Amino acid sequence: MLPPAKSMDDMRTVVTNSTVDGVLSATLALLIADAPVPSRRESGPRQGFRCF
């Protein structure tokens, strides 16, 4: 918990840090959501893999 900002420069720093934190968090969430998730329906070998 941060104490109240004592000056406008302190307030700008808090706002900038919060904005950067929010943008980075949203970017990470989008990257995780876009990651391929293996399907449970795939019971056989993956495409390109030859099973002898």
N, CA, C and O atoms as a Tinker XYZ file with bonds, in Angstrom:
   208  protein
     1  N      0.843000   -1.170000    0.000000    73     2
     2  CA     0.000000    0.000000    0.000000    64     1     3
     3  C      0.895000    1.242000    0.000000    63     2     4     5
     4  O      1.815000    1.364000    0.809000    81     3
     5  N      0.611000    2.135000   -0.901000    73     3     6
     6  CA     1.392000    3.363000   -1.002000    64     5     7
     7  C      0.717000    4.492000   -0.245000    63     6     8     9
     8  O     -0.507000    4.620000   -0.253000    81     7
     9  N      1.531000    5.309000    0.410000    73     7    10
    10  CA     0.936000    6.494000    1.040000    64     9    11
    11  C      0.508000    7.476000   -0.047000    63    10    12    13
    12  O      0.920000    7.334000   -1.198000    81    11
    13  N     -0.305000    8.461000    0.295000    73    11    14
    14  CA    -0.722000    9.446000   -0.703000    64    13    15
    15  C      0.491000   10.157000   -1.318000    63    14    16    17
    16  O      1.489000   10.406000   -0.641000    81    15
    17  N      0.387000   10.472000   -2.593000    73    15    18
    18  CA     1.480000   11.165000   -3.294000    64    17    19
    19  C      1.661000   12.562000   -2.699000    63    18    20    21
    20  O      0.691000   13.272000   -2.434000    81    19
    21  N      2.893000   12.930000   -2.501000    73    19    22
    22  CA     3.187000   14.245000   -1.905000    64    21    23
    23  C      3.291000   15.345000   -2.956000    63    22    24    25
    24  O      3.171000   16.529000   -2.641000    81    23
    25  N      3.515000   14.943000   -4.212000    73    23    26
    26  CA     3.641000   15.950000   -5.267000    64    25    27
    27  C      3.044000   15.403000   -6.563000    63    26    28    29
    28  O      2.720000   14.220000   -6.667000    81    27
    29  N      2.905000   16.293000   -7.547000    73    27    30
    30  CA     2.382000   15.863000   -8.854000    64    29    31
    31  C      3.339000   14.894000   -9.537000    63    30    32    33
    32  O      2.897000   13.995000  -10.252000    81    31
    33  N      4.637000   15.063000   -9.329000    73    31    34
    34  CA     5.610000   14.138000   -9.925000    64    33    35
    35  C      5.433000   12.727000   -9.362000    63    34    36    37
    36  O      5.513000   11.741000  -10.096000    81    35
    37  N      5.192000   12.642000   -8.054000    73    35    38
    38  CA     4.936000   11.334000   -7.448000    64    37    39
    39  C      3.666000   10.717000   -8.027000    63    38    40    41
    40  O      3.623000    9.516000   -8.294000    81    39
    41  N      2.643000   11.526000   -8.220000    73    39    42
    42  CA     1.381000   11.026000   -8.762000    64    41    43
    43  C      1.562000   10.554000  -10.195000    63    42    44    45
    44  O      1.023000    9.514000  -10.575000    81    43
    45  N      2.315000   11.302000  -10.999000    73    43    46
    46  CA     2.582000   10.878000  -12.379000    64    45    47
    47  C      3.324000    9.542000  -12.406000    63    46    48    49
    48  O      3.044000    8.678000  -13.237000    81    47
    49  N      4.274000    9.388000  -11.485000    73    47    50
    50  CA     5.024000    8.133000  -11.412000    64    49    51
    51  C      4.098000    6.969000  -11.081000    63    50    52    53
    52  O      4.206000    5.901000  -11.683000    81    51
    53  N      3.197000    7.164000  -10.139000    73    51    54
    54  CA     2.252000    6.114000   -9.758000    64    53    55
    55  C      1.349000    5.762000  -10.944000    63    54    56    57
    56  O      1.126000    4.586000  -11.230000    81    55
    57  N      0.839000    6.773000  -11.624000    73    55    58
    58  CA    -0.051000    6.534000  -12.773000    64    57    59
    59  C      0.699000    5.826000  -13.894000    63    58    60    61
    60  O      0.172000    4.891000  -14.497000    81    59
    61  N      1.927000    6.263000  -14.177000    73    59    62
    62  CA     2.721000    5.623000  -15.227000    64    61    63
    63  C      3.011000    4.168000  -14.882000    63    62    64    65
    64  O      2.862000    3.292000  -15.734000    81    63
    65  N      3.421000    3.901000  -13.653000    73    63    66
    66  CA     3.707000    2.530000  -13.246000    64    65    67
    67  C      2.457000    1.662000  -13.318000    63    66    68    69
    68  O      2.531000    0.508000  -13.740000    81    67
    69  N      1.331000    2.193000  -12.919000    73    67    70
    70  CA     0.080000    1.431000  -12.982000    64    69    71
    71  C     -0.307000    1.134000  -14.426000    63    70    72    73
    72  O     -0.779000    0.040000  -14.735000    81    71
    73  N     -0.108000    2.104000  -15.302000    73    71    74
    74  CA    -0.438000    1.909000  -16.715000    64    73    75
    75  C      0.464000    0.852000  -17.342000    63    74    76    77
    76  O     -0.013000   -0.037000  -18.049000    81    75
    77  N      1.753000    0.947000  -17.087000    73    75    78
    78  CA     2.696000   -0.034000  -17.629000    64    77    79
    79  C      2.365000   -1.423000  -17.083000    63    78    80    81
    80  O      2.376000   -2.398000  -17.835000    81    79
    81  N      2.075000   -1.524000  -15.808000    73    79    82
    82  CA     1.725000   -2.802000  -15.202000    64    81    83
    83  C      0.469000   -3.389000  -15.843000    63    82    84    85
    84  O      0.411000   -4.590000  -16.108000    81    83
    85  N     -0.524000   -2.556000  -16.089000    73    83    86
    86  CA    -1.757000   -3.036000  -16.717000    64    85    87
    87  C     -1.539000   -3.511000  -18.138000    63    86    88    89
    88  O     -2.078000   -4.542000  -18.541000    81    87
    89  N     -0.749000   -2.765000  -18.906000    73    87    90
    90  CA    -0.481000   -3.154000  -20.301000    64    89    91
    91  C      0.303000   -4.459000  -20.352000    63    90    92    93
    92  O     -0.016000   -5.340000  -21.150000    81    91
    93  N      1.321000   -4.593000  -19.512000    73    91    94
    94  CA     2.103000   -5.826000  -19.496000    64    93    95
    95  C      1.269000   -7.016000  -19.032000    63    94    96    97
    96  O      1.423000   -8.117000  -19.560000    81    95
    97  N      0.401000   -6.814000  -18.065000    73    95    98
    98  CA    -0.471000   -7.895000  -17.594000    64    97    99
    99  C     -1.439000   -8.335000  -18.688000    63    98   100   101
   100  O     -1.663000   -9.531000  -18.876000    81    99
   101  N     -2.010000   -7.375000  -19.406000    73    99   102
   102  CA    -2.929000   -7.714000  -20.492000    64   101   103
   103  C     -2.196000   -8.437000  -21.621000    63   102   104   105
   104  O     -2.731000   -9.382000  -22.201000    81   103
   105  N     -0.980000   -8.001000  -21.935000    73   103   106
   106  CA    -0.197000   -8.663000  -22.975000    64   105   107
   107  C      0.117000  -10.101000  -22.580000    63   106   108   109
   108  O     -0.005000  -11.007000  -23.404000    81   107
   109  N      0.513000  -10.318000  -21.350000    73   107   110
   110  CA     0.801000  -11.670000  -20.881000    64   109   111
   111  C     -0.454000  -12.534000  -20.924000    63   110   112   113
   112  O     -0.387000  -13.697000  -21.321000    81   111
   113  N     -1.588000  -11.986000  -20.524000    73   111   114
   114  CA    -2.839000  -12.746000  -20.557000    64   113   115
   115  C     -3.197000  -13.142000  -21.985000    63   114   116   117
   116  O     -3.652000  -14.261000  -22.219000    81   115
   117  N     -2.996000  -12.238000  -22.940000    73   115   118
   118  CA    -3.283000  -12.570000  -24.340000    64   117   119
   119  C     -2.330000  -13.630000  -24.865000    63   118   120   121
   120  O     -2.743000  -14.512000  -25.618000    81   119
   121  N     -1.061000  -13.560000  -24.479000    73   119   122
   122  CA    -0.103000  -14.576000  -24.920000    64   121   123
   123  C     -0.442000  -15.945000  -24.348000    63   122   124   125
   124  O     -0.323000  -16.956000  -25.040000    81   123
   125  N     -0.860000  -15.981000  -23.095000    73   123   126
   126  CA    -1.230000  -17.252000  -22.480000    64   125   127
   127  C     -2.502000  -17.793000  -23.109000    63   126   128   129
   128  O     -2.604000  -18.995000  -23.354000    81   127
   129  N     -3.477000  -16.924000  -23.377000    73   127   130
   130  CA    -4.741000  -17.363000  -23.970000    64   129   131
   131  C     -4.541000  -17.856000  -25.395000    63   130   132   133
   132  O     -5.307000  -18.694000  -25.871000    81   131
   133  N     -3.517000  -17.346000  -26.086000    73   131   134
   134  CA    -3.268000  -17.721000  -27.475000    64   133   135
   135  C     -2.399000  -18.965000  -27.585000    63   134   136   137
   136  O     -2.231000  -19.496000  -28.683000    81   135
   137  N     -1.844000  -19.442000  -26.478000    73   135   138
   138  CA    -0.972000  -20.617000  -26.509000    64   137   139
   139  C     -1.777000  -21.853000  -26.911000    63   138   140   141
   140  O     -2.916000  -22.027000  -26.478000    81   139
   141  N     -1.183000  -22.702000  -27.734000    73   139   142
   142  CA    -1.906000  -23.914000  -28.149000    64   141   143
   143  C     -2.113000  -24.864000  -26.971000    63   142   144   145
   144  O     -1.203000  -25.108000  -26.179000    81   143
   145  N     -3.309000  -25.380000  -26.879000    73   143   146
   146  CA    -3.645000  -26.328000  -25.828000    64   145   147
   147  C     -3.934000  -27.663000  -26.493000    63   146   148   149
   148  O     -4.803000  -27.744000  -27.361000    81   147
   149  N     -3.220000  -28.712000  -26.100000    73   147   150
   150  CA    -3.478000  -30.011000  -26.727000    64   149   151
   151  C     -4.908000  -30.485000  -26.440000    63   150   152   153
   152  O     -5.407000  -30.365000  -25.321000    81   151
   153  N     -5.533000  -31.011000  -27.454000    73   151   154
   154  CA    -6.903000  -31.483000  -27.312000    64   153   155
   155  C     -6.917000  -32.873000  -26.697000    63   154   156   157
   156  O     -6.022000  -33.681000  -26.944000    81   155
   157  N     -7.929000  -33.141000  -25.903000    73   155   158
   158  CA    -8.052000  -34.482000  -25.325000    64   157   159
   159  C     -8.522000  -35.498000  -26.360000    63   158   160   161
   160  O     -8.376000  -36.703000  -26.157000    81   159
   161  N     -9.087000  -35.020000  -27.469000    73   159   162
   162  CA    -9.560000  -35.932000  -28.507000    64   161   163
   163  C     -8.410000  -36.554000  -29.287000    63   162   164   165
   164  O     -8.596000  -37.579000  -29.942000    81   163
   165  N     -7.248000  -35.963000  -29.229000    73   163   166
   166  CA    -6.106000  -36.505000  -29.954000    64   165   167
   167  C     -5.572000  -37.718000  -29.201000    63   166   168   169
   168  O     -4.793000  -37.581000  -28.258000    81   167
   169  N     -5.995000  -38.900000  -29.625000    73   167   170
   170  CA    -5.527000  -40.086000  -28.937000    64   169   171
   171  C     -4.392000  -40.761000  -29.700000    63   170   172   173
   172  O     -3.616000  -41.519000  -29.119000    81   171
   173  N     -4.295000  -40.488000  -31.000000    73   171   174
   174  CA    -3.261000  -41.106000  -31.816000    64   173   175
   175  C     -2.002000  -40.277000  -31.836000    63   174   176   177
   176  O     -1.912000  -39.237000  -31.184000    81   175
   177  N     -1.011000  -40.757000  -32.605000    73   175   178
   178  CA     0.230000  -39.988000  -32.714000    64   177   179
   179  C      0.000000  -38.661000  -33.421000    63   178   180   181
   180  O     -0.923000  -38.523000  -34.224000    81   179
   181  N      0.827000  -37.714000  -33.123000    73   179   182
   182  CA     0.693000  -36.410000  -33.754000    64   181   183
   183  C      1.089000  -36.498000  -35.215000    63   182   184   185
   184  O      1.841000  -37.379000  -35.632000    81   183
   185  N      0.561000  -35.563000  -35.972000    73   183   186
   186  CA     0.844000  -35.522000  -37.387000    64   185   187
   187  C      2.346000  -35.323000  -37.605000    63   186   188   189
   188  O      2.969000  -34.491000  -36.944000    81   187
   189  N      2.919000  -36.083000  -38.526000    73   187   190
   190  CA     4.334000  -35.988000  -38.803000    64   189   191
   191  C      5.159000  -36.969000  -37.982000    63   190   192   193
   192  O      6.364000  -37.095000  -38.200000    81   191
   193  N      4.532000  -37.663000  -37.046000    73   191   194
   194  CA     5.235000  -38.647000  -36.229000    64   193   195
   195  C      4.838000  -40.028000  -36.707000    63   194   196   197
   196  O      3.654000  -40.367000  -36.733000    81   195
   197  N      5.815000  -40.818000  -37.081000    73   195   198
   198  CA     5.523000  -42.162000  -37.588000    64   197   199
   199  C      5.750000  -43.190000  -36.481000    63   198   200   201
   200  O      6.830000  -43.265000  -35.895000    81   199
   201  N      4.745000  -43.953000  -36.216000    73   199   202
   202  CA     4.821000  -44.990000  -35.184000    64   201   203
   203  C      5.039000  -46.336000  -35.868000    63   202   204   205
   204  O      4.235000  -46.746000  -36.705000    81   203
   205  N      6.128000  -47.026000  -35.514000    73   203   206
   206  CA     6.442000  -48.323000  -36.146000    64   205   207
   207  C      6.012000  -49.446000  -35.262000    63   206   208
   208  O      6.188000  -50.612000  -35.614000    81   207
